Amino acid sequence: MDKLAFVDTHFHLWDMDNPDLYYEEFQPEYGHPIIGDAWEDLKQPNYLVDDFIAETRNSNVTKAVHVQAALGIPDPVNESAWLQAAADRTGFPHAIVAYSNLKDPNVEEELGRHVEYPNVKGIRDFSDGDYLVDPDFHRGYALLEKFNLVASVDVKWEDMGKLRDLARKFPNIAPVLDHCGFPTSRTDEYFLNWRTGVRDLAEAENVICKISGLGMADQNWTVESIRPWVLTCIEAFGPDRCIFATNWPVDKLFSSYDAVIDAYTEIIAGFRRDEQVAMFSGNAEKLYGILPWLPVGATR
């Protein structure tokens, strides 16, 4: 059977030489709370769109979604402009999940500037504090409906109930659970708590589960070690509400790109072909409104 087309819904690019961009997480004093010392290997070289295209050209990656990488940047719209220029030149990324501080009283103006770049399809805001129940966050989050933007959310199992309630409060906004809820431990007790959280979250019918990033806390992962995490997500959300991603090049620290795609392919092999296609490409294309790329100036 032919290899499935794959839409990678979570990858990152960075250019440390660009004066309009800034990456707090790549500064010398930063230490990653989960990845640890391995993070140092990501801090030195740039990772540009041509690097990603070259690295994935044999993996049947037809489209990809960039999730914000610039942190501490004075104007987050600079990253959207940079990424849109890359997309206009190469076709990648097909969609951009940008950064904005949704608690900012002036965030509406910033969101309006983000969406001037046509590939901007979503917003990720790590935020701070108990933000999922914060009225200021809710005010900014509500604006995503106005701008037709997806919400990319980092929520661990302990807060999945709060995300479920947020999703129900704003049913016309699609929140995407990043990295399966970023499981940080692989003990049996943690798995059971995480599984309960995932099942509770899935009760909100507008939530999408992004299956990705499982190498960060399982750096010697195997197909069998990630299988229960992947299948639990699909069982809870169903094949029509799951998308896949590689978290590249972060997860490059732990494996090759092909190894990640091959593992996902093996794990979902028991599903119907149409379900596999939906999870690997169709759901993402619909969610982010991704169309095939045309060169600048071309018409459909």
Secondary structure, 3 states (H helix, E strand, C coil): CCCCCEEEEEECCECCCCCCCCEHHHCCCCCCCCCHHHHHHHCCCCECHHHHHHHHCCCCEEEEEEECCCECCCCCHHHHHHHHHHHHHHCCCCEEEEECCCCCCCHHHHHHHHCCCCCEEEEECCCCCCHHHCHHHHHHHHHHHHCCCEEEECCCHHHHHHHHHHHHHCCCCCEEEHHHHCCCCCCHHHHHHHHHHHHHHCCCCCCEEEECCCCCCCCCCCHHHHHHHHHHHHHHHCHHHEEECCCECHHHHCCCHHHHHHHHHHHCCCCCHHHHHHHHHHHHHHHHCCCCCCCCCCCC
